Amino acid sequence: MSRPIARPAGRPNILIVMSDQHAARVLGAAGDPAAETPALDRLARSGTRFDTAYCSSPLCVPSRMAFLTGLEPHVSGVLSNDDFLPSDIPTFAHALGAVGYDCRLIGRMHFYGYDQLHGFADRPIGDIGPGWPGAGAPDIGPLTATRGNRGDQMQGSGVGETSYQAFDLAVAEAGIETLAGLCAARDAGGAPFLALVSLFCPHPPYIALPSDHDAVAEKVGPPRLDPPTTRHPALSDWADAGRVGDIGPDAALRARRAYYGLVRMTDRLAGRVIDAVSEREDTIVIYLSDHGEALGERGLWWKSTFFDESAKVPLIVAGPGVPQGAVDRRVTGLTDLTATLLDWAGADPLPEQSGRSWLAPGPWDDRALSSYYGGLMNIQTGALRHRMVRRGALKLCYYHGHESTLFDLESDPDEVHDLAADRPDMVGELLTELQLGWDAEALARRQHLTSARTRVIRNWVQSVAPEERLRWRDPHPERNRHL
């Protein structure tokens, strides 16, 4: 990169557009010829794309809560998709609100419980998903069996219309309307704002609108990386639980084409939201996703692993102080973005935050951490304690109860040659770093207690059916069909 991100004059407005399960590599600006992402490519040309950005957990809820709080999952206690973010843990919305920002959340965030704001001043449209564990996924009628995240559910991937697509359109429209009001208030001398507009797609089900599917279908081929002859035992257990063997070549190609179609739709909607502030010189615009998607590479699908297909995220930043047309190749993570948001706003760091601001002086420490504890809703595994550290070109993956793996991504970007047996010195050094403040046995005890608590909550939800405040319901559920 020619120059680092600089501190803008004054306190900028901040627009964050977030998606769910967008693989970092499925982006025109990242060199994927099959990806039709003109809006995000344009954003990358006007700003900086981070090439080596990782989520704190390759799973929706832990990743999102880590980004909001700056805390790794084992610190916040949000380890799985069943876990609540406690209301007394501050988020960057609390911190920015405390220094005068008007913070709004529009769309998906996966909060559980009565607190659906967690520091945001308003949320004009909530989540399409459940507001309580066990409250039930959206009813998508004849498409329910295609919801995804398990091999047998991928057979129905392809072309059609879903409530999830309708939700994303509603979120984009609400985001544009909210931004119009926030910009008018700022221009009238009001507060700077942070708006987080959060979409559901390209998350499963992998069903794309005909126009999006057909625009990319002929460019999308089969996965590039074949399944290995033998898998690491932890990955083998996960693949078996996810029934990836049920996904034959035809289903895989249908799913991949539909996924690229959903990315095309996501780009279009993200572009509309970004256009609402594109003429402003006082607004930083950020695009990111909560985790990636394996998309059949190595015979794996969805998220939940530390391979770059799953753990890396697309991250693009544009606006005042941000170099144009740059690629930042520092190893970074979404909690570093959290720290930078606070820095831009002139807010104090959050207590115990793990991230480092990109604006901080001095040399950058090329490091990112990610953890996975199980808890993907429809792939049933026992509680897991997996952790990854990426330092420079090296990536160590620790699997509790199994051997660790070590990859050198400079010489082996596909992560197919495990160097752990050849580099025990480096394995030991990185394990020491990875386990600093992280105790797998203590986490096992916490998971046992959390699981017991969640069972009680789920039973209560089934019996009482508590209010799901702000949950979005499709006014036209009959739209759910294959086309």
Kinemage of the C-alpha trace (Angstrom):
@kinemage 1
@onewidth
@group {chain A} dominant
@subgroup {mainchain}
@vectorlist {calphas} color= white
{ca met a 1} P 0.000 0.000 0.000
{ca ser a 2} L 1.377 3.415 -0.939
{ca arg a 3} L 0.424 5.148 2.325
{ca pro a 4} L -1.459 4.205 5.482
{ca ile a 5} L -4.986 5.168 6.427
{ca ala a 6} L -4.827 8.646 7.973
{ca arg a 7} L -6.918 10.303 10.623
{ca pro a 8} L -9.559 12.512 8.962
{ca ala a 9} L -10.163 16.061 10.078
{ca gly a 10} L -13.064 16.280 12.491
{ca arg a 11} L -15.360 13.410 13.313
{ca pro a 12} L -16.585 11.610 10.190
{ca asn a 13} L -19.943 10.020 9.633
{ca ile a 14} L -19.601 6.246 9.322
{ca leu a 15} L -21.679 3.943 7.119
{ca ile a 16} L -21.148 0.199 7.523
{ca val a 17} L -22.797 -2.208 5.086
{ca met a 18} L -22.590 -5.760 6.399
{ca ser a 19} L -23.516 -9.023 4.699
{ca asp a 20} L -23.659 -12.618 5.920
{ca gln a 21} L -21.416 -15.419 4.636
{ca his a 22} L -19.742 -13.539 1.772
{ca ala a 23} L -16.450 -15.236 0.910
{ca ala a 24} L -13.605 -12.738 0.592
{ca arg a 25} L -12.469 -14.245 -2.702
{ca val a 26} L -15.906 -13.960 -4.422
{ca leu a 27} L -15.364 -10.364 -5.412
{ca gly a 28} L -14.351 -8.839 -8.704
{ca ala a 29} L -11.863 -6.563 -6.966
{ca ala a 30} L -10.236 -9.657 -5.444
{ca gly a 31} L -9.702 -11.145 -8.897
{ca asp a 32} L -12.665 -13.509 -9.219
{ca pro a 33} L -13.767 -13.379 -12.894
{ca ala a 34} L -17.113 -15.033 -12.116
{ca ala a 35} L -18.143 -12.496 -9.466
{ca glu a 36} L -20.354 -9.654 -10.676
{ca thr a 37} L -19.753 -7.048 -7.983
{ca pro a 38} L -19.547 -3.667 -9.740
{ca ala a 39} L -20.657 -1.618 -6.731
{ca leu a 40} L -18.132 -3.166 -4.351
{ca asp a 41} L -15.425 -3.027 -7.005
{ca arg a 42} L -16.167 0.695 -7.370
{ca leu a 43} L -15.924 1.120 -3.603
{ca ala a 44} L -12.557 -0.667 -3.659
{ca arg a 45} L -11.297 1.671 -6.392
{ca ser a 46} L -12.319 4.687 -4.326
{ca gly a 47} L -10.772 3.323 -1.133
{ca thr a 48} L -8.711 0.488 0.344
{ca arg a 49} L -9.428 -3.242 0.220
{ca phe a 50} L -7.981 -5.325 3.045
{ca asp a 51} L -6.649 -8.532 1.532
{ca thr a 52} L -5.974 -10.500 4.727
{ca ala a 53} L -8.816 -9.746 7.132
{ca tyr a 54} L -10.198 -12.407 9.485
{ca cys a 55} L -13.339 -12.773 11.559
{ca ser a 56} L -13.048 -13.555 15.282
{ca ser a 57} L -15.093 -16.711 14.755
{ca pro a 58} L -16.251 -18.372 11.521
{ca leu a 59} L -19.854 -18.394 12.752
{ca cys a 60} L -22.536 -15.699 12.663
{ca val a 61} L -23.326 -14.778 16.263
{ca pro a 62} L -19.831 -15.025 17.814
{ca ser a 63} L -18.341 -13.101 14.895
{ca arg a 64} L -20.925 -10.312 15.013
{ca met a 65} L -20.774 -9.908 18.773
{ca ala a 66} L -16.960 -9.788 18.683
{ca phe a 67} L -17.106 -7.039 16.060
{ca leu a 68} L -19.628 -5.038 18.099
{ca thr a 69} L -17.789 -5.352 21.410
{ca gly a 70} L -14.140 -5.668 20.404
{ca leu a 71} L -14.037 -8.781 22.610
{ca glu a 72} L -13.036 -12.245 21.523
{ca pro a 73} L -15.774 -14.852 22.037
{ca his a 74} L -14.149 -16.435 25.096
{ca val a 75} L -14.115 -13.016 26.798
{ca ser a 76} L -17.707 -11.985 26.017
{ca gly a 77} L -19.050 -15.512 26.552
{ca val a 78} L -20.736 -15.526 23.118
{ca leu a 79} L -19.319 -18.790 21.810
{ca ser a 80} L -22.075 -20.209 19.618
{ca asn a 81} L -25.215 -19.273 17.700
{ca asp a 82} L -27.272 -20.003 20.817
{ca asp a 83} L -25.575 -17.419 23.028
{ca phe a 84} L -26.815 -14.046 24.259
{ca leu a 85} L -24.715 -10.896 24.359
{ca pro a 86} L -25.185 -9.565 27.924
{ca ser a 87} L -26.646 -6.069 27.933
{ca asp a 88} L -23.975 -4.820 30.345
{ca ile a 89} L -21.190 -5.460 27.832
{ca pro a 90} L -20.759 -2.184 25.930
{ca thr a 91} L -20.591 -2.116 22.145
{ca phe a 92} L -19.061 0.447 19.839
{ca ala a 93} L -22.578 1.909 19.547
{ca his a 94} L -22.518 2.661 23.293
{ca ala a 95} L -19.059 4.183 23.000
{ca leu a 96} L -19.875 6.332 19.963
{ca gly a 97} L -23.218 7.381 21.399
{ca ala a 98} L -21.432 8.518 24.553
{ca val a 99} L -19.327 10.967 22.512
{ca gly a 100} L -22.271 12.372 20.581
{ca tyr a 101} L -22.798 10.062 17.604
{ca asp a 102} L -26.293 9.142 16.432
{ca cys a 103} L -26.009 5.351 15.987
{ca arg a 104} L -28.606 3.403 14.009
{ca leu a 105} L -28.893 -0.301 13.198
{ca ile a 106} L -30.928 -1.349 10.183
{ca gly a 107} L -31.484 -5.073 9.609
{ca arg a 108} L -29.766 -8.267 10.678
{ca met a 109} L -27.613 -8.649 13.771
{ca his a 110} L -28.698 -11.879 15.487
{ca phe a 111} L -29.411 -10.403 18.943
{ca tyr a 112} L -31.216 -12.645 21.417
{ca gly a 113} L -33.551 -11.472 24.174
{ca tyr a 114} L -35.454 -8.301 24.907
{ca asp a 115} L -32.452 -6.066 24.222
{ca gln a 116} L -32.510 -5.682 20.451
{ca leu a 117} L -30.506 -2.433 20.400
{ca his a 118} L -27.325 -2.903 22.476
{ca gly a 119} L -26.469 0.793 22.330
{ca phe a 120} L -28.006 1.765 19.003
{ca ala a 121} L -30.470 4.638 19.278
{ca asp a 122} L -32.932 3.130 16.824
{ca arg a 123} L -33.497 0.061 14.673
{ca pro a 124} L -36.185 0.750 12.072
{ca ile a 125} L -36.179 -2.835 10.803
{ca gly a 126} L -35.097 -5.826 12.841
{ca asp a 127} L -33.936 -9.337 12.031
{ca ile a 128} L -35.616 -11.934 9.858
{ca gly a 129} L -34.328 -14.624 12.208
{ca pro a 130} L -35.493 -15.567 15.705
{ca gly a 131} L -35.096 -13.212 18.649
{ca trp a 132} L -34.844 -16.102 21.106
{ca pro a 133} L -33.134 -19.513 20.937
{ca gly a 134} L -35.715 -22.014 19.774
{ca ala a 135} L -38.159 -19.400 18.477
{ca gly a 136} L -37.985 -20.889 14.998
{ca ala a 137} L -36.461 -19.912 11.693
{ca pro a 138} L -38.558 -18.004 9.141
{ca asp a 139} L -41.291 -20.040 7.473
{ca ile a 140} L -40.331 -20.288 3.824
{ca gly a 141} L -42.979 -22.851 2.964
{ca pro a 142} L -41.987 -25.268 0.184
{ca leu a 143} L -38.370 -24.081 0.380
{ca thr a 144} L -37.895 -24.990 4.042
{ca ala a 145} L -36.015 -28.183 3.173
{ca thr a 146} L -33.480 -26.124 1.177
{ca arg a 147} L -32.439 -23.852 4.032
{ca gly a 148} L -28.860 -25.092 3.809
{ca asn a 149} L -25.985 -25.628 6.273
{ca arg a 150} L -26.294 -29.401 5.897
{ca gly a 151} L -25.618 -31.582 2.892
{ca asp a 152} L -29.089 -33.049 2.499
{ca gln a 153} L -30.541 -29.519 2.483
{ca met a 154} L -28.475 -28.412 -0.514
{ca gln a 155} L -30.395 -30.446 -3.064
{ca gly a 156} L -32.951 -27.673 -3.599
{ca ser a 157} L -30.417 -24.944 -4.340
{ca gly a 158} L -30.982 -23.092 -7.585
{ca val a 159} L -33.372 -20.503 -8.963
{ca gly a 160} L -36.312 -18.999 -7.116
{ca glu a 161} L -37.650 -16.323 -4.822
{ca thr a 162} L -37.370 -16.293 -1.032
{ca ser a 163} L -38.352 -14.206 1.966
{ca tyr a 164} L -34.650 -13.644 2.589
{ca gln a 165} L -34.314 -11.763 -0.687
{ca ala a 166} L -37.386 -9.681 0.224
{ca phe a 167} L -35.892 -8.950 3.639
{ca asp a 168} L -32.672 -7.654 2.129
{ca leu a 169} L -34.602 -5.364 -0.217
{ca ala a 170} L -36.588 -4.038 2.750
{ca val a 171} L -33.367 -3.489 4.726
{ca ala a 172} L -31.745 -1.603 1.849
{ca glu a 173} L -34.796 0.623 1.441
{ca ala a 174} L -34.987 1.307 5.181
{ca gly a 175} L -31.267 2.034 5.197
{ca ile a 176} L -31.574 4.563 2.376
{ca glu a 177} L -34.476 6.285 4.125
{ca thr a 178} L -32.601 6.366 7.437
{ca leu a 179} L -29.484 7.776 5.796
{ca ala a 180} L -31.501 10.554 4.171
{ca gly a 181} L -32.712 11.664 7.586
{ca leu a 182} L -29.288 11.351 9.196
{ca cys a 183} L -27.592 13.319 6.414
{ca ala a 184} L -30.195 16.076 6.573
{ca ala a 185} L -29.765 16.339 10.342
{ca arg a 186} L -25.964 16.471 10.029
{ca asp a 187} L -26.175 19.174 7.375
{ca ala a 188} L -28.420 21.192 9.684
{ca gly a 189} L -25.683 21.186 12.314
{ca gly a 190} L -26.627 17.969 14.043
{ca ala a 191} L -24.561 15.063 15.323
{ca pro a 192} L -22.286 12.849 13.254
{ca phe a 193} L -23.787 9.429 12.666
{ca leu a 194} L -22.924 5.768 12.452
{ca ala a 195} L -25.350 3.687 10.408
{ca leu a 196} L -24.964 -0.100 10.251
{ca val a 197} L -27.050 -1.549 7.401
{ca ser a 198} L -26.956 -5.324 7.676
{ca leu a 199} L -28.137 -7.757 4.991
{ca phe a 200} L -28.899 -11.473 5.277
{ca cys a 201} L -27.548 -12.737 1.946
{ca pro a 202} L -25.576 -14.462 0.470
{ca his a 203} L -26.276 -16.793 3.412
{ca pro a 204} L -28.194 -20.029 2.596
{ca pro a 205} L -30.639 -21.015 1.251
{ca tyr a 206} L -28.695 -20.842 -1.998
{ca ile a 207} L -31.617 -19.790 -4.143
{ca ala a 208} L -31.111 -16.803 -6.430
{ca leu a 209} L -33.479 -14.700 -8.483
{ca pro a 210} L -33.510 -15.748 -12.159
{ca ser a 211} L -31.901 -12.519 -13.390
{ca asp a 212} L -29.025 -12.818 -10.920
{ca his a 213} L -28.552 -16.539 -11.431
{ca asp a 214} L -28.593 -16.352 -15.214
{ca ala a 215} L -26.144 -13.435 -15.310
{ca val a 216} L -23.391 -15.496 -13.653
{ca ala a 217} L -24.277 -19.167 -14.204
{ca glu a 218} L -22.114 -19.817 -17.257
{ca lys a 219} L -19.075 -18.262 -15.576
{ca val a 220} L -19.275 -20.409 -12.426
{ca gly a 221} L -17.589 -23.786 -12.499
{ca pro a 222} L -16.950 -26.567 -9.984
{ca pro a 223} L -14.718 -26.078 -6.923
{ca arg a 224} L -11.018 -25.626 -7.642
{ca leu a 225} L -9.665 -27.691 -4.708
{ca asp a 226} L -10.498 -31.400 -4.525
{ca pro a 227} L -11.333 -33.129 -1.239
{ca pro a 228} L -8.177 -34.498 0.444
{ca thr a 229} L -7.560 -38.221 0.545
{ca thr a 230} L -7.559 -37.977 4.351
{ca arg a 231} L -8.856 -35.201 6.569
{ca his a 232} L -7.668 -33.980 9.922
{ca pro a 233} L -9.842 -35.860 12.461
{ca ala a 234} L -11.561 -32.709 13.740
{ca leu a 235} L -12.451 -31.643 10.212
{ca ser a 236} L -13.564 -35.146 9.317
{ca asp a 237} L -15.952 -35.177 12.275
{ca trp a 238} L -17.370 -31.821 11.234
{ca ala a 239} L -17.746 -32.849 7.571
{ca asp a 240} L -19.543 -36.033 8.609
{ca ala a 241} L -21.917 -34.103 10.887
{ca gly a 242} L -22.656 -31.714 8.026
{ca arg a 243} L -23.259 -34.593 5.610
{ca val a 244} L -21.093 -33.003 2.941
{ca gly a 245} L -20.917 -36.379 1.212
{ca asp a 246} L -24.581 -35.941 0.253
{ca ile a 247} L -23.673 -33.057 -2.064
{ca gly a 248} L -23.023 -34.508 -5.490
{ca pro a 249} L -21.474 -32.637 -8.445
{ca asp a 250} L -24.807 -31.441 -9.858
{ca ala a 251} L -26.046 -30.116 -6.516
{ca ala a 252} L -22.672 -28.488 -5.884
{ca leu a 253} L -22.738 -26.651 -9.210
{ca arg a 254} L -26.338 -25.508 -8.665
{ca ala a 255} L -25.441 -24.215 -5.207
{ca arg a 256} L -22.329 -22.409 -6.426
{ca arg a 257} L -24.202 -20.712 -9.253
{ca ala a 258} L -26.983 -19.642 -6.910
{ca tyr a 259} L -24.418 -18.355 -4.394
{ca tyr a 260} L -22.757 -16.193 -7.030
{ca gly a 261} L -26.223 -14.959 -7.983
{ca leu a 262} L -26.904 -14.012 -4.374
{ca val a 263} L -23.575 -12.177 -4.236
{ca arg a 264} L -24.666 -10.244 -7.329
{ca met a 265} L -27.907 -9.264 -5.579
{ca thr a 266} L -26.046 -8.333 -2.401
{ca asp a 267} L -23.722 -6.109 -4.415
{ca arg a 268} L -26.667 -4.375 -6.072
{ca leu a 269} L -28.404 -3.637 -2.766
{ca ala a 270} L -25.166 -2.631 -1.042
{ca gly a 271} L -24.470 -0.289 -3.938
{ca arg a 272} L -27.837 1.405 -3.547
{ca val a 273} L -27.152 2.041 0.129
{ca ile a 274} L -23.621 3.301 -0.552
{ca asp a 275} L -24.941 5.627 -3.267
{ca ala a 276} L -26.992 7.413 -0.593
{ca val a 277} L -23.759 8.941 0.777
{ca ser a 278} L -21.508 8.750 -2.283
{ca glu a 279} L -21.432 12.531 -2.795
{ca arg a 280} L -20.445 13.300 0.768
{ca glu a 281} L -16.849 14.078 1.703
{ca asp a 282} L -17.411 13.657 5.440
{ca thr a 283} L -18.426 9.987 5.490
{ca ile a 284} L -16.364 6.823 5.800
{ca val a 285} L -17.977 3.855 4.049
{ca ile a 286} L -17.159 0.276 5.045
{ca tyr a 287} L -18.241 -3.037 3.539
{ca leu a 288} L -17.645 -6.309 5.367
{ca ser a 289} L -19.120 -9.718 6.060
{ca asp a 290} L -19.243 -11.732 9.269
{ca his a 291} L -17.396 -14.784 7.859
{ca gly a 292} L -16.760 -16.558 4.580
{ca glu a 293} L -18.067 -19.622 2.755
{ca ala a 294} L -16.154 -22.742 1.685
{ca leu a 295} L -18.440 -23.269 -1.332
{ca gly a 296} L -17.316 -26.814 -1.998
{ca glu a 297} L -13.564 -26.183 -1.896
{ca arg a 298} L -11.810 -29.243 -0.341
{ca gly a 299} L -15.259 -30.880 -0.302
{ca leu a 300} L -16.309 -28.505 2.488
{ca trp a 301} L -19.246 -26.114 2.633
{ca trp a 302} L -20.491 -23.208 4.697
{ca lys a 303} L -18.338 -21.784 7.521
{ca ser a 304} L -16.930 -23.169 10.805
{ca thr a 305} L -13.342 -23.917 9.704
{ca phe a 306} L -10.119 -21.891 9.742
{ca phe a 307} L -9.319 -22.311 6.075
{ca asp a 308} L -9.194 -18.911 4.422
{ca glu a 309} L -12.371 -19.706 2.451
{ca ser a 310} L -14.284 -19.671 5.742
{ca ala a 311} L -12.330 -17.470 8.161
{ca lys a 312} L -11.324 -14.595 5.885
{ca val a 313} L -13.806 -11.792 5.194
{ca pro a 314} L -14.161 -9.122 2.515
{ca leu a 315} L -13.295 -5.731 3.998
{ca ile a 316} L -13.321 -2.468 2.020
{ca val a 317} L -12.988 1.030 3.482
{ca ala a 318} L -13.373 4.345 1.629
{ca gly a 319} L -13.690 7.976 2.634
{ca pro a 320} L -11.661 10.830 4.119
{ca gly a 321} L -8.120 9.794 5.027
{ca val a 322} L -8.364 6.464 3.202
{ca pro a 323} L -5.997 5.870 0.232
{ca gln a 324} L -7.779 5.303 -3.068
{ca gly a 325} L -7.311 2.158 -5.136
{ca ala a 326} L -5.070 0.592 -2.497
{ca val a 327} L -4.755 -2.974 -1.246
{ca asp a 328} L -3.739 -3.303 2.393
{ca arg a 329} L -2.044 -6.666 2.911
{ca arg a 330} L -1.573 -6.424 6.665
{ca val a 331} L -2.937 -9.348 8.646
{ca thr a 332} L -5.872 -7.863 10.537
{ca gly a 333} L -9.216 -8.769 12.074
{ca leu a 334} L -12.659 -7.318 12.568
{ca thr a 335} L -11.872 -6.334 16.162
{ca asp a 336} L -9.147 -4.111 14.693
{ca leu a 337} L -11.878 -2.390 12.704
{ca thr a 338} L -13.784 -1.954 15.982
{ca ala a 339} L -10.786 -0.220 17.536
{ca thr a 340} L -10.432 1.979 14.456
{ca leu a 341} L -14.100 3.017 14.563
{ca leu a 342} L -13.580 4.242 18.120
{ca asp a 343} L -10.419 6.040 17.068
{ca trp a 344} L -12.154 7.799 14.178
{ca ala a 345} L -14.923 8.956 16.506
{ca gly a 346} L -12.605 10.143 19.257
{ca ala a 347} L -14.046 7.603 21.705
{ca asp a 348} L -12.105 5.759 24.397
{ca pro a 349} L -11.221 2.089 23.803
{ca leu a 350} L -13.753 -0.431 25.035
{ca pro a 351} L -12.819 -2.329 28.206
{ca glu a 352} L -10.651 -5.378 27.429
{ca gln a 353} L -10.912 -4.819 23.684
{ca ser a 354} L -8.519 -6.991 21.708
{ca gly a 355} L -8.306 -4.944 18.534
{ca arg a 356} L -5.706 -2.395 17.498
{ca ser a 357} L -6.537 0.773 15.587
{ca trp a 358} L -5.173 1.035 12.068
{ca leu a 359} L -4.443 4.690 12.902
{ca ala a 360} L -2.048 3.891 15.736
{ca pro a 361} L 1.566 4.964 15.154
{ca gly a 362} L 4.415 2.516 14.909
{ca pro a 363} L 4.899 -0.804 13.112
{ca trp a 364} L 1.927 -3.091 12.609
{ca asp a 365} L 1.884 -6.491 14.297
{ca asp a 366} L 0.775 -8.903 11.551
{ca arg a 367} L -1.521 -11.062 13.665
{ca ala a 368} L -5.116 -12.272 13.803
{ca leu a 369} L -6.928 -14.737 16.053
{ca ser a 370} L -10.096 -16.711 15.447
{ca ser a 371} L -11.947 -19.362 17.461
{ca tyr a 372} L -14.702 -21.887 16.884
{ca tyr a 373} L -16.756 -23.644 19.542
{ca gly a 374} L -19.472 -25.437 17.568
{ca gly a 375} L -23.071 -24.358 17.776
{ca leu a 376} L -24.053 -24.145 14.116
{ca met a 377} L -27.768 -24.670 14.503
{ca asn a 378} L -28.493 -27.539 12.141
{ca ile a 379} L -25.133 -29.324 12.195
{ca gln a 380} L -25.043 -31.142 15.496
{ca thr a 381} L -21.624 -31.628 17.059
{ca gly a 382} L -20.421 -31.734 20.607
{ca ala a 383} L -18.964 -28.597 22.123
{ca leu a 384} L -15.702 -27.745 20.363
{ca arg a 385} L -12.681 -25.696 21.361
{ca his a 386} L -10.751 -24.790 18.239
{ca arg a 387} L -8.516 -21.756 17.860
{ca met a 388} L -6.388 -20.223 15.123
{ca val a 389} L -3.573 -17.708 15.107
{ca arg a 390} L -2.292 -16.156 11.898
{ca arg a 391} L 1.069 -14.480 12.340
{ca gly a 392} L 2.655 -13.170 9.183
{ca ala a 393} L 2.497 -15.945 6.616
{ca leu a 394} L 2.076 -18.712 9.218
{ca lys a 395} L -1.264 -20.061 10.409
{ca leu a 396} L -1.510 -22.427 13.366
{ca cys a 397} L -4.817 -24.207 13.980
{ca tyr a 398} L -5.348 -25.794 17.396
{ca tyr a 399} L -8.022 -28.478 17.806
{ca his a 400} L -8.670 -29.460 21.402
{ca gly a 401} L -8.142 -33.204 21.725
{ca his a 402} L -6.325 -33.463 18.386
{ca glu a 403} L -3.011 -32.517 16.833
{ca ser a 404} L -2.506 -28.950 15.639
{ca thr a 405} L -1.842 -28.005 12.014
{ca leu a 406} L 0.578 -25.417 10.656
{ca phe a 407} L 0.517 -23.796 7.218
{ca asp a 408} L 2.770 -21.299 5.472
{ca leu a 409} L 0.427 -19.250 3.302
{ca glu a 410} L 3.235 -17.563 1.421
{ca ser a 411} L 4.547 -20.801 -0.066
{ca asp a 412} L 1.273 -22.716 0.271
{ca pro a 413} L -1.704 -20.330 -0.161
{ca asp a 414} L -4.112 -23.263 -0.606
{ca glu a 415} L -3.238 -24.643 2.861
{ca val a 416} L -2.657 -28.206 1.670
{ca his a 417} L 0.777 -28.930 3.192
{ca asp a 418} L 0.686 -29.310 6.974
{ca leu a 419} L 4.098 -28.359 8.372
{ca ala a 420} L 3.390 -29.148 12.026
{ca ala a 421} L 5.548 -32.282 12.122
{ca asp a 422} L 8.431 -30.473 10.395
{ca arg a 423} L 8.330 -27.296 12.516
{ca pro a 424} L 7.732 -28.312 16.166
{ca asp a 425} L 9.604 -25.221 17.357
{ca met a 426} L 7.214 -22.903 15.530
{ca val a 427} L 4.190 -24.955 16.625
{ca gly a 428} L 5.282 -24.547 20.248
{ca glu a 429} L 5.898 -20.821 19.861
{ca leu a 430} L 2.530 -20.160 18.220
{ca leu a 431} L 0.694 -22.438 20.660
{ca thr a 432} L 2.057 -20.382 23.537
{ca glu a 433} L 0.742 -17.227 21.877
{ca leu a 434} L -2.587 -18.812 20.992
{ca gln a 435} L -3.214 -20.069 24.530
{ca leu a 436} L -2.336 -16.821 26.293
{ca gly a 437} L -5.426 -15.994 28.347
{ca trp a 438} L -7.318 -18.851 26.696
{ca asp a 439} L -7.945 -22.040 28.680
{ca ala a 440} L -9.629 -24.899 26.820
{ca glu a 441} L -10.535 -26.798 30.014
{ca ala a 442} L -12.109 -23.720 31.603
{ca leu a 443} L -14.035 -23.134 28.398
{ca ala a 444} L -15.311 -26.713 28.474
{ca arg a 445} L -16.791 -26.068 31.917
{ca arg a 446} L -18.362 -22.831 30.711
{ca gln a 447} L -19.873 -24.579 27.686
{ca his a 448} L -21.407 -27.265 29.891
{ca leu a 449} L -23.085 -24.639 32.066
{ca thr a 450} L -24.197 -22.540 29.088
{ca ser a 451} L -25.717 -25.586 27.416
{ca ala a 452} L -27.763 -26.342 30.529
{ca arg a 453} L -28.950 -22.746 30.716
{ca thr a 454} L -29.872 -22.689 27.032
{ca arg a 455} L -32.002 -25.836 27.417
{ca val a 456} L -34.068 -24.058 30.049
{ca ile a 457} L -34.438 -20.956 27.869
{ca arg a 458} L -35.456 -23.033 24.850
{ca asn a 459} L -38.082 -24.894 26.868
{ca trp a 460} L -39.390 -21.566 28.188
{ca val a 461} L -39.549 -20.138 24.656
{ca gln a 462} L -41.498 -23.162 23.446
{ca ser a 463} L -43.959 -22.840 26.320
{ca val a 464} L -44.357 -19.070 26.683
{ca ala a 465} L -43.649 -17.773 23.141
{ca pro a 466} L -42.162 -14.468 24.357
{ca glu a 467} L -42.426 -11.328 22.271
{ca glu a 468} L -39.932 -11.082 19.420
{ca arg a 469} L -39.688 -7.336 19.312
{ca leu a 470} L -38.638 -5.947 15.922
{ca arg a 471} L -38.618 -9.310 14.139
{ca trp a 472} L -39.398 -8.833 10.442
{ca arg a 473} L -42.168 -11.006 9.026
{ca asp a 474} L -42.656 -11.402 5.304
{ca pro a 475} L -46.014 -9.861 4.333
{ca his a 476} L -46.094 -12.136 1.263
{ca pro a 477} L -44.784 -15.573 2.305
{ca glu a 478} L -46.353 -17.085 -0.783
{ca arg a 479} L -43.375 -15.695 -2.713
{ca asn a 480} L -41.243 -18.638 -1.513
{ca arg a 481} L -40.940 -20.955 -4.502
{ca his a 482} L -38.608 -22.313 -7.110
{ca leu a 483} L -38.810 -20.617 -10.487
